[in-house]
C-alpha cells in the first residue's frame, strides 16, 4: 500500500477509494464462496481463490493509476474473501469433529503468515529488490505452499440449508457488529499502520511494514496460547480484557511521540485483538437465534467488512480529522466491544 500510494500519488481520501476495491471484491465473493464450498468442498474454493489472488499480485506491485489499481485490488479481494470463508468453514468443521477448542490456534497460524510476509518483504525491499520482484518471490512461495497443502484440505464443506446469505438478526447481529469492529482494528493496522509510520513518524518506506510485524507477533503469540486462556478465564472475560488492551494500543500509537512508541502500540493492538474474533466465532456456533448455515456466512461477511471495507472509511475519516483522529475513533469502538462482554456472560449467545 505505501508503494502503490507513492506511485499513483494518492492522498488519504484517494487511498480510501482504492481500498474500497479490496472490500467490494471480498464482500461480493464471500456469500458465493460459502455456497460453492458447501456444494463443491473447501478444497476447491481455497485452491481457486488463492490462484486468483496470486495472479493479481504483480499488478498491485506495478500499476500506477487508480483506474488500473482498483480492478486489480477488486480481483485480489475476491480471491482473498473466497479463501477466508472456505478456510473458516474448514476450521469450524475440524474443530467440531475434534471435540476440542482449536479456533484460536488456527487464527494464530494466519497471524504467523502475517509475520513472515511482513518481515520477508521488509528484508527484500531493504536489500534493494523492487516491489515487483519481491511480489513475484512471494507468489512463487505461495504456489509451493499451496501444492503442499492441497492433500490435507477437506473435499467437502458444511451442509447447506436455506439461502446462501441471510441478514443477521438479534444476538447474531450483535456478534456480527462486534466482529466488524475487531476486524476493523486489524484492517487499520494492516492498511494504515505503515502509512502512519512513514508519514507521521518519518520511518523510511522500506521499513514501514515493521508496525504490522509487531502487531502480528503479539497477535500470533496471543492466538497460539488463546485456547488455554479462554478455557481458564471464559470467553466473556477474554473479550472484555482484549477490547480494553487493543484500545490502549491505539492510544499509545497516536498520543505518544516517536516510532518506538508506535511499534509498542501496534504490539498492544495485536495482543488485544488476538482472541476477540475466535471467541465470537465460537459464540456464533453456539447461538440458537439463527441456523448455523445462515448465521456463519452472515457474521463472516459482516465481520470481514471491517477489515476490507472499514479501512476505506478510515481513509475518509483521516481526510477530515487526520489519521491519528481516525485511530482514536477505532479505539472508542473497541471499548464498546469490551462492554459487550456482558451479553456473552449473560448466556444470551
C-alpha positions as CSV (number, residue, x, y, z in Angstrom):
1,X,0.0,0.0,0.0
2,X,2.7,2.6,0.7
3,X,4.4,2.0,-2.6
4,X,1.1,2.0,-4.5
5,X,0.2,5.2,-2.8
6,X,3.5,6.8,-3.9
7,X,3.4,5.5,-7.5
8,X,-0.1,6.8,-8.0
9,X,0.3,10.0,-6.0
10,X,-2.8,9.3,-3.8
11,X,-3.9,11.3,-0.8
12,X,-5.6,9.7,2.1
13,X,-9.1,10.0,0.6
14,X,-8.0,8.5,-2.8
15,X,-6.3,5.7,-1.0
16,X,-9.5,5.0,0.8
17,X,-11.3,4.8,-2.6
18,X,-8.6,2.4,-3.7
19,X,-9.2,0.2,-0.6
20,X,-12.9,0.0,-1.5
21,X,-11.9,-2.3,-4.3
22,X,-10.5,-4.8,-1.9
23,X,-13.6,-4.6,0.3
24,X,-16.0,-4.8,-2.7
25,X,-14.3,-7.8,-4.2
26,X,-14.2,-9.7,-0.9
27,X,-17.7,-9.0,0.3
28,X,-19.2,-9.8,-3.1
29,X,-17.3,-13.2,-3.2
30,X,-18.0,-14.3,0.4
31,X,-21.6,-15.5,0.1
32,X,-20.9,-17.1,-3.2
33,X,-17.8,-18.8,-1.7
34,X,-19.9,-20.2,1.2
35,X,-22.4,-21.8,-1.2
36,X,-19.7,-23.1,-3.5
37,X,-17.8,-24.6,-0.6
38,X,-21.0,-26.3,0.6
39,X,-21.5,-27.8,-2.8
40,X,-18.0,-28.4,-4.1
41,X,-15.9,-28.6,-0.9
42,X,-13.5,-26.4,0.9
43,X,-10.5,-27.6,-1.1
44,X,-11.9,-26.4,-4.5
45,X,-12.7,-22.9,-3.2
46,X,-9.4,-22.4,-1.4
47,X,-7.5,-23.5,-4.4
48,X,-9.4,-21.3,-6.8
49,X,-9.4,-18.3,-4.5
50,X,-5.6,-18.4,-3.9
51,X,-4.8,-18.7,-7.6
52,X,-6.9,-15.6,-8.3
53,X,-5.2,-13.7,-5.5
54,X,-1.7,-14.7,-6.6
55,X,-2.4,-13.7,-10.2
56,X,-3.3,-10.2,-9.0
57,X,-0.1,-9.6,-7.1
58,X,2.2,-8.5,-10.0
59,X,-0.4,-5.8,-11.0
60,X,-0.6,-4.5,-7.5
61,X,3.2,-4.1,-7.4
62,X,3.5,-2.3,-10.7
63,X,0.3,-0.4,-11.7
64,X,0.5,3.3,-11.1
65,X,-3.0,4.8,-11.7
66,X,-6.1,4.5,-9.6
67,X,-8.1,3.4,-12.7
68,X,-5.9,0.2,-13.1
69,X,-5.1,-0.4,-9.4
70,X,-8.8,-0.5,-8.4
71,X,-9.8,-3.5,-10.6
72,X,-6.6,-5.3,-9.7
73,X,-7.4,-4.9,-6.0
74,X,-11.0,-5.9,-6.7
75,X,-9.7,-9.2,-8.2
76,X,-7.3,-9.7,-5.3
77,X,-10.1,-9.0,-2.8
78,X,-12.4,-11.6,-4.5
79,X,-9.8,-14.3,-4.2
80,X,-8.9,-13.3,-0.6
81,X,-12.5,-13.2,0.5
82,X,-13.3,-16.6,-1.0
83,X,-10.3,-18.2,0.7
84,X,-11.2,-16.7,4.1
85,X,-14.7,-18.1,4.0
86,X,-13.6,-21.6,2.9
87,X,-10.7,-21.6,5.5
88,X,-13.0,-20.6,8.3
89,X,-15.6,-23.2,7.3
90,X,-12.9,-25.9,7.3
91,X,-11.7,-24.7,10.7
92,X,-15.2,-24.9,12.2
93,X,-15.7,-28.4,10.8
94,X,-12.3,-29.7,12.1
95,X,-12.9,-28.1,15.5
96,X,-16.3,-29.6,15.8
97,X,-15.2,-33.1,14.7
98,X,-12.1,-33.0,17.0
99,X,-14.3,-32.2,20.1
100,X,-11.9,-29.6,21.4
101,X,-11.1,-25.8,21.2
102,X,-8.9,-25.1,18.2
103,X,-10.1,-21.8,16.7
104,X,-7.5,-19.6,18.3
105,X,-4.7,-21.8,17.1
106,X,-6.0,-21.8,13.5
107,X,-6.1,-18.0,13.6
108,X,-2.7,-18.0,15.2
109,X,-1.2,-19.6,12.1
110,X,-3.0,-17.0,10.0
111,X,-1.2,-14.3,12.0
112,X,2.1,-16.2,11.7
113,X,1.8,-15.8,7.9
114,X,1.5,-12.0,8.6
115,X,4.7,-12.0,10.5
116,X,6.6,-14.0,7.8
117,X,5.2,-11.9,5.0
118,X,5.9,-8.5,6.6
119,X,9.4,-9.5,7.7
120,X,10.3,-11.0,4.3
121,X,9.0,-8.0,2.4
122,X,10.9,-5.6,4.6
123,X,14.1,-7.7,4.1
124,X,13.8,-7.9,0.4
125,X,12.9,-4.3,-0.1
126,X,15.6,-3.2,2.3
127,X,18.1,-5.1,0.2
128,X,17.1,-3.1,-2.9
129,X,14.7,-5.5,-4.5
130,X,11.8,-3.9,-6.5
131,X,8.2,-4.3,-5.3
132,X,7.5,-6.4,-8.4
133,X,10.5,-8.7,-7.7
134,X,9.6,-9.2,-4.1
135,X,5.9,-9.9,-5.0
136,X,7.0,-12.5,-7.6
137,X,9.1,-14.2,-4.9
138,X,6.1,-14.3,-2.6
139,X,3.8,-15.6,-5.4
140,X,6.2,-18.4,-6.1
141,X,6.4,-19.4,-2.4
142,X,2.6,-19.3,-2.1
143,X,2.3,-21.7,-5.1
144,X,4.7,-24.1,-3.4
145,X,2.9,-24.0,-0.1
146,X,-0.5,-24.4,-1.8
147,X,0.8,-27.6,-3.6
148,X,1.9,-28.9,-0.2
149,X,-1.4,-28.1,1.5
150,X,-3.8,-29.5,-1.1
151,X,-3.8,-33.1,0.1
152,X,-4.8,-32.0,3.6
153,X,-7.7,-29.8,2.6
154,X,-11.3,-31.1,3.1
155,X,-13.0,-32.2,-0.1
156,X,-16.4,-31.3,1.5
157,X,-17.9,-28.3,3.3
158,X,-20.7,-27.6,5.9
159,X,-24.2,-28.8,5.0
160,X,-26.2,-26.1,3.3
161,X,-29.8,-25.2,4.3
162,X,-31.7,-22.1,3.4
163,X,-30.4,-19.2,1.3
164,X,-26.6,-18.6,0.8
165,X,-26.9,-15.3,2.7
166,X,-29.3,-14.1,5.3
167,X,-29.1,-10.8,7.1
168,X,-28.2,-11.4,10.8
169,X,-30.9,-10.6,13.4
170,X,-30.9,-10.4,17.2
171,X,-27.9,-11.7,19.0
172,X,-26.3,-12.8,15.7
173,X,-26.4,-9.1,14.5
174,X,-24.6,-8.0,17.8
175,X,-21.9,-10.7,17.3
176,X,-21.5,-9.6,13.7
177,X,-21.1,-5.9,14.7
178,X,-18.5,-6.9,17.3
179,X,-16.6,-8.9,14.7
180,X,-16.8,-5.9,12.4
181,X,-15.0,-3.7,15.0
182,X,-12.4,-6.3,15.8
183,X,-11.6,-6.8,12.1
184,X,-11.7,-3.0,11.6
185,X,-8.9,-2.7,14.1
186,X,-6.9,-5.3,12.3
187,X,-7.5,-3.6,9.0
188,X,-6.5,-0.3,10.4
189,X,-3.0,-1.7,11.2
190,X,-2.8,-3.8,8.0
191,X,-3.7,-1.0,5.6
192,X,-2.8,2.2,7.5
193,X,-0.1,1.1,10.0
194,X,2.7,1.5,7.6
195,X,1.3,4.8,6.2
196,X,1.2,6.2,9.7
197,X,4.8,5.3,10.5
198,X,6.0,6.7,7.2
199,X,4.0,9.9,7.0
200,X,3.7,10.8,10.8
201,X,6.7,9.2,12.4
202,X,9.2,9.7,9.4
203,X,10.1,6.0,9.2
204,X,11.8,5.0,5.8
205,X,9.3,3.4,3.5
206,X,11.2,0.1,3.2
207,X,10.7,-0.4,7.0
208,X,7.1,0.7,7.1
209,X,5.9,-2.9,7.5
210,X,7.6,-3.3,10.9
211,X,4.5,-1.9,12.5
212,X,2.4,-4.7,11.1
213,X,5.2,-7.2,12.1
214,X,5.0,-6.0,15.7
215,X,1.2,-6.3,15.6
216,X,1.4,-9.8,14.1
217,X,4.0,-11.1,16.6
218,X,1.8,-10.3,19.6
219,X,-1.3,-11.5,17.9
220,X,0.3,-14.8,16.9
221,X,1.5,-15.4,20.5
222,X,-1.9,-14.5,21.9
223,X,-3.7,-16.8,19.5
224,X,-1.4,-19.7,19.8
225,X,-2.0,-19.6,23.6
226,X,-5.6,-18.4,23.3
227,X,-7.3,-21.7,23.6
228,X,-5.9,-22.3,27.1
229,X,-6.6,-18.7,28.1
230,X,-10.2,-18.9,27.0
231,X,-10.6,-22.2,28.8
232,X,-9.3,-20.6,32.1
233,X,-10.9,-17.2,32.0
234,X,-14.0,-17.8,29.9
235,X,-14.9,-16.1,26.6
236,X,-16.7,-13.1,28.0
237,X,-13.9,-12.1,30.3
238,X,-11.4,-12.5,27.4
239,X,-13.4,-10.2,25.2
240,X,-13.6,-7.5,27.9
241,X,-9.8,-7.6,28.6
242,X,-8.9,-7.8,24.9
243,X,-11.1,-4.9,23.9
244,X,-9.5,-2.6,26.5
245,X,-6.0,-3.7,25.7
246,X,-6.5,-3.1,21.9
247,X,-8.0,0.4,22.6
248,X,-5.0,1.2,24.8
249,X,-2.7,0.2,21.9
250,X,-4.2,2.8,19.5
251,X,-4.0,5.4,22.2
252,X,-0.2,4.7,22.5
253,X,0.2,4.8,18.8
254,X,-1.4,8.2,18.4
255,X,-0.6,10.1,21.6
256,X,3.0,9.1,22.4
257,X,5.7,10.5,20.1
258,X,8.4,8.5,18.3
259,X,8.3,5.4,16.2
260,X,9.3,3.1,19.0
261,X,6.2,4.1,20.9
262,X,4.1,3.4,17.8
263,X,5.6,-0.1,17.4
264,X,4.7,-0.7,21.1
265,X,1.2,0.5,20.5
266,X,0.8,-1.8,17.4
267,X,2.0,-4.7,19.6
268,X,-0.6,-3.9,22.2
269,X,-3.3,-3.8,19.5
270,X,-2.2,-7.2,18.3
271,X,-2.3,-8.7,21.8
272,X,-5.8,-7.2,22.3
273,X,-7.3,-8.3,19.0
274,X,-5.8,-11.8,19.2
275,X,-8.7,-13.7,20.7
276,X,-11.8,-11.5,20.2
277,X,-12.7,-13.0,16.8
278,X,-12.1,-16.6,17.7
279,X,-14.3,-16.3,20.8
280,X,-17.1,-14.6,18.8
281,X,-16.9,-17.2,16.0
282,X,-17.3,-19.9,18.7
283,X,-20.3,-18.0,20.0
284,X,-21.9,-18.0,16.6
285,X,-21.7,-21.7,16.5
286,X,-23.5,-22.0,19.9
287,X,-26.2,-19.4,19.4
288,X,-29.8,-20.6,18.7
289,X,-31.2,-17.4,17.1
290,X,-30.4,-18.4,13.5
291,X,-29.4,-21.7,11.9
292,X,-25.7,-22.1,11.7
293,X,-25.8,-22.4,7.9
294,X,-27.2,-18.9,7.7
295,X,-25.6,-17.3,10.8
296,X,-22.0,-18.2,9.9
297,X,-22.0,-16.6,6.4
298,X,-23.8,-13.6,7.6
299,X,-21.5,-12.9,10.5
300,X,-18.4,-13.7,8.4
301,X,-19.4,-11.2,5.7
302,X,-20.3,-8.5,8.2
303,X,-17.2,-9.1,10.2
304,X,-14.8,-9.1,7.3
305,X,-16.4,-5.9,6.0
306,X,-14.5,-4.4,8.9
307,X,-11.1,-5.5,7.7
308,X,-11.8,-5.0,4.0
309,X,-14.2,-2.0,3.7
310,X,-13.5,-0.4,7.1
311,X,-10.0,0.8,6.2
312,X,-11.6,2.8,3.3
313,X,-13.8,4.6,5.9
314,X,-10.6,5.3,7.9
315,X,-9.2,7.0,4.8
316,X,-12.2,9.3,4.5
317,X,-12.1,10.0,8.3
318,X,-8.3,10.7,8.1
319,X,-9.0,13.3,5.4
320,X,-11.4,15.1,7.8
321,X,-9.8,14.7,11.2
322,X,-6.3,13.3,10.5
323,X,-5.1,9.7,10.6
324,X,-4.5,10.0,14.4
325,X,-8.0,11.1,14.9
326,X,-9.3,8.1,12.9
327,X,-7.2,5.7,15.0
328,X,-8.8,7.3,18.2
329,X,-12.2,6.6,16.7
330,X,-11.2,2.9,16.3
331,X,-10.1,2.9,20.0
332,X,-13.6,4.1,21.1
333,X,-15.3,1.3,19.1
334,X,-13.0,-1.3,20.7
335,X,-14.1,-0.1,24.2
336,X,-17.7,-0.6,23.0
337,X,-16.8,-4.2,22.1
338,X,-15.3,-4.7,25.5
339,X,-18.6,-3.6,27.1
340,X,-20.4,-6.2,25.0
341,X,-18.8,-9.0,27.1
342,X,-21.9,-8.6,29.4
343,X,-24.0,-10.2,26.7
344,X,-21.7,-13.2,26.4
345,X,-21.6,-13.6,30.2
346,X,-25.4,-13.5,30.4
347,X,-25.5,-16.6,28.2
348,X,-27.6,-15.0,25.5
349,X,-25.0,-16.0,22.9
